[in-house]
Amino acid sequence: MLKLVKLTKEHIQNIDTEFTFNKSYRDDMCVQAVNGYAALKGNDPIAIAGINSLWDGVAEGWIVIGKQSKSHRFAIAKTVKLMLQQMINDNNLFRLQASVCLKDEKAIRFTQWLNFTEEGIMRKFGPDGTDYMRYAWVK
């Protein structure tokens, strides 16, 4: 069973991922006000999600899925959907946007499953010059 808790800096620092999630990226995320949720298995974060407010009603969202999620795919998907709805409600959002790397087909499918809509390609947006797609959920 997964437990949903308020996100802390420790969750960001301790989530174990299959992809390179550099300490500098984690530190940057922790510098900003931590506004989000973590899905825990025991005390281990296996998914984290948060938002950065741009202005009242509008925020940029992000999700990090941990290595342990493979054995909990359905539960993770439902939990992340719950996390997003809770952040939308907590922050009275009418728009939540996200950027997804065009090379990450799983992330694209997951973002679309979460009812986000494509808005356009962001050329050379990634830190390595890769293209990203802007997605948005709008109330």
C-alpha positions in Angstrom: 0.0 0.0 0.0 1.3 3.5 -0.9 1.0 6.4 1.5 0.5 9.9 0.2 2.3 12.6 2.2 3.3 16.2 1.8 6.6 16.5 -0.1 9.8 17.3 1.8 13.3 18.1 0.7 14.3 14.7 2.0 12.0 13.0 -0.5 13.6 14.9 -3.3 17.1 14.0 -2.1 16.3 10.3 -1.4 14.2 9.1 -4.4 16.0 6.4 -6.3 15.6 6.8 -10.0 16.5 4.8 -13.1 17.7 8.0 -14.9 20.4 10.3 -13.9 18.9 12.7 -11.4 22.0 14.8 -10.5 22.6 16.2 -7.0 22.7 19.7 -8.5 19.2 19.2 -10.0 17.9 17.9 -6.7 19.5 20.8 -4.8 17.9 23.3 -7.2 14.5 21.7 -6.6 15.0 22.0 -2.8 16.0 25.7 -3.0 12.5 26.5 -4.3 9.6 26.3 -1.9 8.6 22.6 -1.8 5.0 22.4 -2.8 3.8 18.9 -3.6 3.4 15.3 -2.5 5.3 12.1 -2.2 4.1 8.5 -2.6 5.9 6.4 0.0 6.3 2.6 0.3 7.3 2.3 3.9 9.6 5.3 4.3 10.9 5.2 0.8 9.7 7.8 -1.8 8.8 6.0 -5.0 7.1 9.0 -6.7 7.2 12.7 -6.1 5.3 15.5 -7.7 5.3 19.2 -7.2 4.4 22.6 -8.6 6.1 25.9 -8.9 3.6 28.7 -8.9 3.9 31.2 -11.7 1.1 33.5 -10.5 -2.3 33.1 -8.9 -4.1 30.2 -10.5 -1.2 29.1 -12.8 1.7 26.7 -12.0 4.4 24.6 -13.6 4.2 21.0 -12.6 6.8 18.2 -12.4 6.8 14.5 -11.6 9.6 12.1 -10.8 8.9 8.4 -10.8 11.3 6.2 -8.8 12.9 2.9 -9.6 10.7 0.9 -7.3 7.6 2.0 -9.2 7.9 -1.0 -11.7 6.1 -3.3 -9.2 3.4 -0.7 -8.4 2.6 0.8 -11.9 -1.2 0.9 -11.5 -1.0 2.2 -7.9 1.6 4.8 -8.9 -0.6 6.0 -11.8 -3.6 6.4 -9.6 -1.5 8.0 -6.8 0.1 10.6 -9.2 -3.4 11.5 -10.5 -4.5 12.0 -6.9 -1.4 14.1 -6.2 -2.1 16.4 -9.1 -5.7 16.8 -8.2 -4.7 17.6 -4.6 -2.2 20.2 -5.8 -4.8 21.8 -8.1 -7.3 22.0 -5.2 -4.7 23.1 -2.6 -3.5 26.0 -4.9 -6.8 26.9 -6.6 -5.3 26.3 -10.0 -7.1 26.9 -13.3 -4.0 26.0 -15.3 -1.2 23.5 -14.6 1.4 23.2 -17.3 4.4 20.8 -17.8 7.3 20.3 -20.2 8.0 16.8 -21.4 11.0 15.7 -23.4 10.0 14.5 -26.8 12.4 11.6 -26.6 10.6 10.2 -23.5 7.6 8.3 -25.0 6.5 6.8 -21.6 6.4 10.3 -20.1 4.4 11.6 -23.1 1.8 8.8 -22.8 1.6 9.3 -19.0 1.1 13.0 -19.4 -1.7 12.5 -21.9 -3.3 9.9 -19.7 -3.3 12.5 -16.9 -5.5 14.6 -19.3 -2.9 17.2 -20.3 -3.2 18.7 -23.8 -0.4 19.4 -26.2 0.3 23.1 -26.7 3.4 23.1 -28.8 7.0 22.1 -29.3 9.6 24.0 -27.3 12.7 23.7 -29.5 16.1 23.1 -27.8 14.5 23.6 -24.4 16.3 20.8 -22.5 19.6 21.2 -20.8 21.2 19.2 -23.5 19.4 21.0 -26.3 16.6 18.5 -26.8 13.1 19.5 -27.9 10.3 19.4 -25.3 6.5 19.5 -25.7 4.5 22.0 -23.6 1.4 20.3 -22.1 -1.3 21.9 -20.0 -4.3 21.0 -18.0 -6.8 23.8 -18.0 -10.0 24.0 -15.9 
